[in-house]
Amino acid sequence: MKRAGALLALFLLLLTAGVLALRRAQSETLAETDVAPHFEAIELDFTHVADLDHSLPFAGAAAFDLDGDGHDELFLGGGRGQEDAIFAFRAGRFERIANATESKPAPDATHGAAAIDLDGDRRDELLLARESGVWLCANRDRALDCARLDLDLDADVTPLSIALGDINRDGLIDFYVSGYVSRRLVEGETVFRRPYGGYSYFFVGQTGGGWRDETEAYGLRRRHNTFAALFADLDNDADADLVIAQDTGRVEMYENMGAPPMRAIANPSVYSYPMGIAAGDVDNDGLIDLYFSNVGHTLPEWMLRGDLRAEDPFNPDYMLFHNEGRLAFADRAAERGLARLGFGWGVVFADMDLDGRQDALAAQNYARLPLNPLMLRYPGKLMLQQADGGFASAERAAGIENYHFGLSPIVADFDGDLRPDLVWLNLNGPARAFLNRGPTGAAIGVRLPNRAFMLGARIAVRAGDTHRFAQVIANQGLGADQSRTQIIGLGAAERADEVVVTLSNGAERRFENVAAGAVLRWDGTP
């Protein structure tokens, strides 16, 4: 008996030491700050229900304008057999809108959402990535009428997310569908070197309506599981370039040459697990930078390398691709304090404290491993950019910690005070909403019509001797779409001396002496 007791004690000691060692390896190395805007938690009555035995672990969400009043509603995608939901913020609370969407076919799950006004009535439509295919939800006087698009997708592909752009500047929406292999064919998530996974697709809008598959023509046909993509003008030549986050792969980037095919852009990624994508001008130099989530050090590297050879380079850290100009990029994540974060999904850039510098939000936690009870849970990240260009963790100080299995942040000004609010979209758990209560700097807003020809619009703001730059970019995050209202922080300034909005077609509108708190609108006409 004594020996058995001693062996049990030794086993428990070793188990405890092993768990502590594992959690130490999983820990994040981040600077922290106590100076952050305060957020108020607001009830949001939606709990995602996932069937992980039959569905992939994803869900879609979008901030979008359902009724055309210039204020965002919130779309949240449901899991298998679960209705999607739409919420409006009214009288200080999120209210679920009844009969906003028709029932999904059962069984079906909504993995991604993207918002765009297709018919120019100022009310947004939704494109949804579902297990059953790509769906278009037409906006019929503030109610969505959803139908599956007749697209020729491989039977073994599950659409995960949709990226919106206007690649040929014809004013018609084009979209890229990030595809993953169907759940029943998943062999594991560590296959790097051999052809495996789903196909992704690029569809170009047609003048008579509908979309044509141009994947081959644009040089984008390949077989590899893909999480997300977005279109952004990376070289300020007024056309949409493409950025793609592969699972078990590298970041892919493609330059828009004005006609097919696109040209691959070299980037500093190696074998990794890039998932979510954030796009924004981190240092206000007029060029779009890119941030990618990754698996971090949540799991031991030997579990992550899969079929990689010993000599194959591998990077589990988050990546910040600083745009050096002329389509050259350098990974600055480590020197900015953005590299060693725990397992991440969707990431978003937004100026949450309105000091004129982009901050980063990251949804976190690993959802599939049976040993999750032993794993370190992460709180979701608010990384506030400091005056020296470094980033500091602020989610605790801000009161927005989220220990659920986060998929993506959703950022929008839901209560109309020109401060960016936050919703955490969680897998198999409750969505969590937070209103930004400050204190924050002053800001102006720019609200452009959510049309194809407005995507890629560049906004330059001058306030005294400081400059801010923004670009209208859809689909930051993962399977998500953020508000189209550009909230541009002025810090302590009381006004912007000049705001210049430039569209990809060359049209330009100049505003002068814009007081803080103003929301500028322009329909694109001279």
N, C-alpha and C positions, 0 to 999 in steps of 0.2 A: 504493500500500500504506500509506504513511504517513497519507494522508488517511482511508483506511478505518479504520485503527487509531484515529485521533483521533476519528472519528465514533462508533466503538464505545465508546471511553472516555467520550465525552460522553453517549452513550445510557445507559451503566451508571451514570454519575454522576447523571443525571436520574432514573433508575429508583430508585436508592438514596435520593435526596432525596425522591422521591414516596412511597416506602414509609415512610420516617421521618416524613414529614409526616402520612401517613395514620394511623400508629400513635400519633403525638402527639395527633391529633384523637380517636382512639379511647380514649385513656387515661382512667382514673378519677381523680377528685379526692376522695380519702378520707383522713381521719385514720387513723392506724394505732396499734396498741398491741402491746406485748410481753407484757402481762399477760393471760393467757388459760388456760383449762383445757387440759390436755394430752390428746390422743387417741392411741390405739394402733390402727394399721391391722390388721384381721383379715381373713383370706382369705374371700372370698365367691365361690364358683365359678359365676358367671353372667355371660355376655356377651350383651347384646342384639344381635340381628341384624336390621337394617332393610333393606327393599326400597324405597328412596326413589323408584324409577321407578313403583311401583304403589301405594305406601302413603303416608299422611301421616306426618310425622316426630314421632310421639308414642308413648309407652308408659306403661302403668299400673303402680301399685305400692300396697301397703297393709301397714300393721302391723295384725294382727288376731289374735284368740284362736281358734285352730283347735280346740283340745282342751278348752277350758273351765277351764283351770287358773289363770287370772288372769295369765298371762304371754304376751307377744306372739310370734307367728310372723311371718314376712315373706313376702308374696306379690309376685312380680315377673312382669310380663306380657311375653310374647315377641312378636317380630315375625312377619311372614308366614311360615308354615310352621314356626314355632318354638314348642315347648311352653312354656306358662307354668310357673313354678316356685314351690315353697313351701319355705322354709327354717326350721328350728328351731335355736335356739342351745342347744347341749348340750355339756357338758364343755369349755367354753372355745372352741368353734368353731361356725360355722354349718354345719349338716348338712342336705343336701337330702333332703326326705321323698319316698320313692318312691311312685308311684301315687297322688299326692295329687289330681291332676286328670285328668279324661278328656281325650283328644286334642281339639284344636280342629279344626273343619272346615278343610280346606286348599283354597285359600289363605285365611288370615285373620290379623289382627293384633289384639292387645289394646292399646287406647289408654288406658283408664282403669279404676280399681277403687275400690269403696266397700264398707265392711264394716258389717254390722248383724246382730244376733241377732233373727231374725224369729219364732222359735217359743218363745223363752223357756227354752231348754235350756242357756244360758250359753256356747254354741258359736256363733261368728259364721258367718253366710252372707256371700257376696260377690255384689255386682252388678258386672258387667263391661261396659264400653263397648268393643265390638269393631267391626271393619269390617262384619261381617255383621249387627250389631244389638246389642240389649241382652240380656245373658245373666244368668240367676240360677243361682248355684252353691249348691245346698242342702247343708248340712253333715250328712252321714249318718255319725254316729259317727266323726268325725275324718277323713272322706274327702269330697271335694266332688263332687257329682253335678250337672253343669252342663247347662242347657237354655236355648235361646233363647226369650225372652218374645215372645208374640204381640202386639206393639205396632204400631200403624199409623203407621210412620215413612215419610216420603217416600223414594222409591227413590234419590234423588240425595243423601241425607244420610248422613254418617258420624258416629256418636256418638263424641265425644272424651272426655267425662268425665261423671260422675254426682254430683249433690249430694243429700244426704239431709237430710230434715227431717220434722217433723210439723206441718203448717201449720194444721190445724184442731183440734189437741190431742185427737184421738180415740184416741191410742195406737197408730195404724197408721202405718207408714212411707210417706211421700210422697217423690218424687224428681224432680229436674229434670235433663234430658238436654241437655248442651251439644252442639249439632250444627254440623258443618262440611260444606262441599260435598265431594262425593266427589273423590278424587284425580284421576280422569280428566277432571273438569270444572274443575279449578283453572286460572284465567286469570292468576293472579298474586296477590301478597299486598299490593297497594297500592290496592285499590279501596275508596274511602271513600263516595262521594257517590251512587252509583246502587244500586238493589236488586241484590244479588249475594250468593251464599253459601247456606248450609244453614239449615234451620229448627231451632229448639230446642223442647223439649216439656216440659210439666209433667204428671206423673201422680200421682193421689191414690189412696191405698190404700182398698180396699173391704172391708167387714165380712165378706163371704163369701169373701174371697180375691181376689187379682189387683189390677189398677190400672186406673183410668179416666182418659182424656185430658181434662184440665181447662185446657189451655193457653189456649183462647179465653175461657173463663169468667173466668179470673184476669187477663186483659188482657196476656198474655205472648206472643201470637202475632206474630212478625215474622220477616223473612228477613234474616239477617246471620250471618256466620261467628262462632262463639263458642268460646272456649277452655275456660272454667271458670266455675263458680258455687259459691256456698255459702249456707247458711241460718244466720243468727245473729240473736239478739234485740238489735237496735241501740238500742232505746229503753226497755229494761227494763219492758216491759208484758206479759211472759210469753208472747209468741208469736214465731214465726219470721219474720223479714224476709229478703228475698232480695237477694243481690249477684251481679252478672254481669260477667265480663270479656270484652268483645268484641275480636275481631281488627279492625283498621282501623276503630276506632270510639271510643266513649266507655265509661266505666264506667256500668253501669245499676244502679240501686238501687230496690227496691220495698218499701213498707211493707205489712205484713199488717194489714188492717182488720178481721179477725175473720170476714169473709165475702168472697167474690169480688165485684168484682175487687180486685186490689192497687192501691196508689197509688204513682205514681212519686215518688221522693225526689230533690230537687235535689242535685247534688254538684259539686265544682270541676273535674272532668275536661273536657278539650277533645279534639279529634281526636288519637289516639295509638294505641298498640298494647298495651293492658293485657292481660296473659296470666295469670300466676299470681296467686293471692289469699292473703294471710295475714290472720288475724283474731285479735285479742287486745287486752288492756287494757295499752297501752304505758306509761301514766303512773299506773296504779293509782288511777284516779278512779271506778271502778265502771262505766265505759262502754267498749264495744268499739270499738276503732280498726281501720282497714283499711290494708293495704299491698299495692301492685300493682307487679309487675315491668313492664319496658318494654324497648324496643329500645336505649335509651341512645344513645351517639354512636359506635357500632360502624360504622355506615354513614353516608355523607354525607346530609344532610337532603334534598337534591334527589332522591335515590333512594327516600326514604321517603314523601315527600308524595303520590306517585301522582297521582290526579285532583283533589287539593285545589286550590282557587284561591289566588292569592297572598295574599288577605286572610283566608283561613281560618286560625284559630289552630291550632297544632300543638305537641305536647309529647312529646319522646322520653324524658324523665326518668322514673324511678320515682316513685311517688306514695304519700305517707303521709297518709291521710285521718284527721285527728284528730277524734274525736267531741266536738263542742262542747255536746252536749245538745240535746234537742228536735229530733232528726234533722237537725241542722245540722252540716256537716263543712267543715274547712279543710285544705288541703294543706300539711303541715309538713315535707315530706321534705327540702327544701333546708336549712332552719334546724337540722334534726336530723342532717344529714350522711348522708342516705339517698337523695339524688336522683340524683347522677351516677355510676351504676354501668353496667358494660358489659352487652351484650345478655343479657337475663334470661328465664328460664322460671318454674319453680315457686318460690314464696317461702313461708316458714313462720315464725311466731313461736314461740319457745320460750326458756325461761330456762336457757341452756346452762351458765352458771357459778353458778347457784343463789343469786344475790345478791338475788333478789326483784324483778328488773327483766326485762322481756321483751327478748330479743335477736332478731335477724333472720337467717335463712339464705336464700340465693338461689342457685339453679342457673343456670349461665351457658354462653354460647357459641352462635354462629350455625352452623347445620348444613347449609345448602342452597346457599350461594354458591360458584360454581366458583373464586373467588379466595381461598378459605379459607386456603391456604398463606401468603398475604400478610397475613392478618388477625391482629390481636393476640388471643392466646388469654387468657382470663380464668380465674382459679383457683377460681371458686365462692366465695361470700361467707359468712363468719361475722361479722356486725356486732354487736359487744358494746355494750350500752347502758351508758354511763358515768353517774357519780353526778350530773352536771349535765344529764342527759337527752339528750345527744348520743350518737352512735354512732361506734365506731371499728372499722376492719377488723382481724380477728384470725385469719384462716384460716391464715396462715403461722405465727404463733406457736403456734397450736393443732395444727398438723401435719395439716390436713385439706384441703389444696389439691387441686383436681380440675380438670385441664385438658382433660378429655374433654367431649363435648357433653352437658352436664347437663340433665336435664328436671325433676327435682324432688328436694328433700331428703325423707327419711323419718326421723322422729324417734320413738324409743321406747327404753324401758329394757330392752334385750334380755338383759342379764346379771344383772338383779335387784339392782343396788346403789343404786338410786334416783338415778342420774345419767342424764341424757338422752344416748343414743347416737345415731349418725348413719349413714345410708346415702345415698350419692349414686346415684340412678337415672340412668343414662347411655344416650343414644341410640346404637345401633350401636357399642357399646363395653362394657367391663366395669363392672358395678356395684361400688361400693367402700364398704366398711364400716369404721367407726371406733368403738371403745369409749371412752367418756369416763372417763379415769383421774384427773381432778381436777388440782390441788386445787380444790375448789369449796366453796361454803357448804353448810350443812345444808339438809334438805328434808323435807317430808312428801308422801305420795301420797294421792290420792283415786281409788279405782277403783269406778265405778258400773257396773251392768249396761249393756251396749251395746244398749239397747232404744230404741224410738222415743220413749217418754215421758221418757227421760232426756236426749235432745238439748235443748240450751238450758239445762240445769241451771246455776244460778249458785253459785259457791263464793266465800265471803268468809272471809279468814283475818286474824286479829289476833294480832300478836306484839309485845308491849310497846306502843310508840306508833306502830308501823308497820302498814300494811294492805296486803293482797294480794287481787286479785280475778281470778277465772278463770271461763270459761264452757265447757261441753261443746259443741264445734263440730266437725262432721265436714268432711272434704275440703279442708283447707288444702293449698296446694301447686298442682299442676297434674296432673290425672288421678290424684291420689294421695289416700290417707287415712292420717292419723297415729294414733298410739296414743290410746286412750280414757283411759289412766291420766293423770290430771292431776298433774304433778310441780311442786310449788309451793316455790320457794326461800325459805329463811328467813334467808339470809346468816349472820351470826354468832350468831343466836339459837339457843338449845338446845331451844326448844319453842314451840308456838303456844298462846297463851292460849285462843283460841276459833276454831273452824271451823264455819261455818254453810253447809249445803247446801240450796238452795231449788229445787224443781222447778217447771216451768211450770204444773202443776195446783195449786200453792199448798202442797203438802206440804213440810215442813221438818224437817231433822235438825240438831241442835246437838251438837258435840263440844267438850269443855273439857280444858285442860291436856294437849295432845297432844305427846308427845315427838318430837323430830327422829328421822327414820328410820321412823316409823310409816306404815302404809298403811291408810287408812280405807276401809271398805266399807259400803254401805247399799243395800238392795234397793228402797227407796221406800215401804215400809210404815211406818205410824205407830209 
